[in-house]
Amino acid sequence: MDEFSASSLPSSPGGVGTNTKNMLTAGVDEAGRGPLAGPLAVAAVILDPERPIAGLNDSKKLSEARREALYPLIIERALAYCVVLIEPEEIDRLNIFQATMAGMSRAVAGLAPAAYEALIDGNKLPKDLPCPGRAIVGGDALEPAISAASILAKVSRDRLMVALDAVHPGYGFAVHKGYPTPTHLASLQLLGPCTQHRRSYAPVRRLLDQASLF
């Protein structure tokens, strides 16, 4: 598990003031539940109401160029953010749902200053959130903080998959980002799984099962 975070909110001698507490609502979202390879990325973001960011939306509804343009604005203007990566080994051990829940809890816990509430995209809340939470179906298109988290998770993961393409050539990670496209499935059949493939996912598991027969 990898994690990186930042905070731009100055601390005060008496801790976070009561007027600041009302601002500290985190949006939480993930990217990469469906791919056959690469980590799951989970982000938590506390936006600054004094520094709004125009154009935030569900990352899936934005072009790659727009996501890349918004990413540095979110990093610069957010009061706090944290991105957590859940590696394939942990996804295989926990299953993707439990890995997502764990990543959301870790991302919120990694915020400094701490969030007083977390808005989670979806219909489930992690059981061990470090603060109260609300699940919002379609929240990545409704709540700016969740939209921002969606963008940070998506861009962070996509950049990593481009880097992994150089480490594991032939699979096309830079193009399909690990999703089960026909090109990826053909490469997987030809080359077999690499260390970044999720062994618990059916197309990968079938190949491993076939290999064990010979």
C-alpha positions as CSV (number, residue, x, y, z in Angstrom):
1,M,0.0,0.0,0.0
2,D,1.3,3.4,-1.0
3,E,0.0,6.8,0.2
4,F,0.7,10.4,-0.5
5,S,-1.0,13.4,0.9
6,A,-0.7,17.2,1.4
7,S,-2.3,19.9,3.5
8,S,-2.4,23.6,2.9
9,L,-4.5,24.6,6.0
10,P,-2.4,26.4,8.6
11,S,-2.7,25.1,12.1
12,S,-3.8,27.3,15.0
13,P,-2.4,27.3,18.5
14,G,-5.7,26.0,19.9
15,G,-6.2,23.4,17.2
16,V,-8.8,23.7,14.4
17,G,-11.3,26.4,15.2
18,T,-15.0,25.8,15.3
19,N,-15.5,28.0,12.3
20,T,-13.0,25.8,10.4
21,K,-14.7,22.5,11.4
22,N,-17.6,23.3,9.2
23,M,-15.3,23.3,6.2
24,L,-13.6,20.0,6.9
25,T,-15.9,17.7,4.8
26,A,-14.0,15.2,2.7
27,G,-15.1,13.7,-0.6
28,V,-13.9,10.2,-1.2
29,D,-13.8,8.2,-4.4
30,E,-11.8,5.5,-6.2
31,A,-10.5,4.5,-9.6
32,G,-9.6,1.1,-10.9
33,R,-12.1,-1.4,-9.6
34,G,-12.7,-3.0,-13.0
35,P,-9.2,-3.4,-14.4
36,L,-7.4,-6.8,-14.5
37,A,-4.1,-5.2,-13.7
38,G,-2.6,-2.5,-11.6
39,P,-3.5,-1.0,-8.2
40,L,-6.8,0.5,-7.0
41,A,-6.4,4.2,-6.4
42,V,-8.6,5.8,-3.6
43,A,-8.5,9.6,-2.9
44,A,-9.9,11.8,-0.2
45,V,-10.1,15.6,-0.7
46,I,-11.2,18.5,1.5
47,L,-11.9,21.5,-0.7
48,D,-11.4,25.1,0.3
49,P,-14.8,27.0,0.0
50,E,-12.8,30.2,-0.4
51,R,-11.0,28.8,-3.5
52,P,-13.6,27.1,-5.7
53,I,-12.6,25.1,-8.7
54,A,-14.8,25.4,-11.8
55,G,-15.6,22.4,-13.9
56,L,-15.4,19.6,-11.3
57,N,-17.3,16.5,-12.3
58,D,-17.2,12.8,-12.3
59,S,-13.8,11.9,-13.8
60,K,-15.4,9.4,-16.2
61,K,-17.4,12.3,-17.7
62,L,-14.3,14.4,-18.3
63,S,-11.7,14.1,-21.1
64,E,-8.2,13.1,-20.2
65,A,-7.0,16.6,-21.1
66,R,-9.6,18.1,-18.8
67,R,-8.7,15.8,-15.9
68,E,-5.1,16.6,-16.3
69,A,-5.9,20.3,-16.2
70,L,-8.0,20.0,-13.1
71,Y,-5.5,17.8,-11.2
72,P,-2.9,20.5,-10.3
73,L,-5.7,23.0,-9.4
74,I,-7.1,20.5,-6.9
75,I,-3.6,19.8,-5.5
76,E,-3.0,23.5,-5.2
77,R,-6.3,24.7,-3.8
78,A,-7.5,21.8,-1.6
79,L,-7.2,22.2,2.2
80,A,-6.0,18.6,2.3
81,Y,-5.8,15.6,0.1
82,C,-4.6,12.0,0.3
83,V,-4.3,9.3,-2.4
84,V,-3.9,5.7,-1.4
85,L,-2.9,2.8,-3.7
86,I,-4.1,-0.7,-3.0
87,E,-1.7,-3.1,-4.8
88,P,-2.9,-6.2,-6.7
89,E,-1.8,-8.6,-4.0
90,E,-4.0,-7.0,-1.4
91,I,-6.9,-6.8,-3.8
92,D,-6.6,-10.6,-4.4
93,R,-6.3,-11.3,-0.6
94,L,-9.3,-9.1,0.4
95,N,-11.5,-9.0,-2.7
96,I,-12.1,-5.8,-4.6
97,F,-15.0,-4.6,-2.4
98,Q,-13.1,-5.0,0.9
99,A,-10.0,-3.5,-0.7
100,T,-12.1,-0.4,-1.7
101,M,-13.5,0.0,1.8
102,A,-10.0,-0.3,3.3
103,G,-8.6,2.2,0.8
104,M,-11.4,4.7,1.6
105,S,-10.7,4.4,5.3
106,R,-7.0,4.9,4.8
107,A,-7.4,7.9,2.5
108,V,-9.6,9.7,5.0
109,A,-7.3,8.8,7.9
110,G,-4.4,10.2,5.9
111,L,-5.9,13.7,5.7
112,A,-4.2,16.5,7.7
113,P,-6.1,18.3,9.1
114,A,-8.6,15.5,9.8
115,A,-12.0,15.5,8.2
116,Y,-15.1,15.9,10.5
117,E,-17.3,14.2,7.9
118,A,-16.6,12.0,4.8
119,L,-18.9,11.9,1.8
120,I,-18.4,8.5,0.1
121,D,-19.3,7.9,-3.5
122,G,-21.6,4.8,-3.7
123,N,-24.1,3.1,-1.4
124,K,-21.7,1.6,1.2
125,L,-19.7,3.1,4.1
126,P,-16.5,1.6,5.3
127,K,-17.0,0.3,8.9
128,D,-13.7,1.8,10.2
129,L,-13.9,5.3,8.9
130,P,-12.1,7.7,11.3
131,C,-15.0,10.2,11.2
132,P,-18.8,10.1,10.5
133,G,-19.7,9.4,6.9
134,R,-22.5,9.6,4.4
135,A,-22.8,7.4,1.3
136,I,-24.1,9.2,-1.8
137,V,-25.0,7.3,-4.9
138,G,-23.7,9.2,-7.9
139,G,-21.9,11.5,-5.6
140,D,-19.0,12.0,-8.0
141,A,-21.3,14.0,-10.2
142,L,-23.2,15.7,-7.3
143,E,-20.7,16.7,-4.7
144,P,-17.6,18.8,-5.7
145,A,-15.4,17.2,-3.1
146,I,-16.2,13.7,-4.4
147,S,-15.7,14.9,-8.0
148,A,-12.2,16.2,-6.9
149,A,-11.4,12.9,-5.3
150,S,-12.6,11.1,-8.4
151,I,-10.2,13.2,-10.5
152,L,-7.2,12.7,-8.2
153,A,-7.7,9.0,-8.1
154,K,-8.2,8.6,-11.8
155,V,-5.2,10.8,-12.9
156,S,-2.9,9.2,-10.3
157,R,-3.8,5.7,-11.4
158,D,-3.6,6.5,-15.1
159,R,-0.1,8.0,-14.7
160,L,1.0,5.0,-12.8
161,M,-0.3,2.6,-15.5
162,V,1.7,4.6,-18.1
163,A,4.8,4.1,-16.0
164,L,4.0,0.4,-15.5
165,D,3.8,0.0,-19.3
166,A,7.6,0.6,-19.5
167,V,8.2,-2.0,-16.7
168,H,5.9,-4.6,-18.3
169,P,6.0,-4.0,-22.1
170,G,3.7,-5.8,-24.4
171,Y,0.4,-5.6,-22.5
172,G,-0.5,-2.0,-23.5
173,F,-1.0,-0.7,-20.0
174,A,-0.4,2.9,-21.2
175,V,-3.4,2.6,-23.6
176,H,-6.1,0.6,-21.8
177,K,-4.8,1.2,-18.2
178,G,-5.4,-2.4,-17.3
179,Y,-9.1,-2.7,-18.3
180,P,-10.2,-5.9,-20.0
181,T,-10.2,-4.6,-23.6
182,P,-9.8,-7.1,-26.5
183,T,-6.2,-5.9,-27.0
184,H,-5.4,-6.5,-23.3
185,L,-7.1,-10.0,-23.3
186,A,-5.2,-11.0,-26.4
187,S,-1.9,-9.8,-24.9
188,L,-2.7,-11.7,-21.7
189,Q,-3.4,-14.9,-23.6
190,L,-0.1,-14.5,-25.5
191,L,2.2,-13.4,-22.7
192,G,0.5,-14.8,-19.6
193,P,0.0,-12.7,-16.4
194,C,2.7,-10.4,-15.1
195,T,3.1,-9.4,-11.4
196,Q,0.6,-6.5,-11.8
197,H,-2.3,-8.8,-12.8
198,R,-5.0,-9.5,-10.3
199,R,-5.0,-13.2,-9.8
200,S,-8.5,-13.3,-8.4
201,Y,-10.1,-11.8,-11.5
202,A,-11.7,-14.4,-13.8
203,P,-9.7,-13.9,-17.0
204,V,-6.4,-14.0,-15.2
205,R,-7.5,-16.9,-12.9
206,R,-8.6,-19.0,-16.0
207,L,-5.2,-18.6,-17.6
208,L,-3.4,-19.6,-14.3
209,D,-5.8,-22.6,-14.0
210,Q,-5.0,-23.7,-17.5
211,A,-1.3,-23.4,-17.0
212,S,-1.5,-25.5,-13.9
213,L,-2.9,-28.4,-16.0
214,F,0.2,-28.7,-18.0
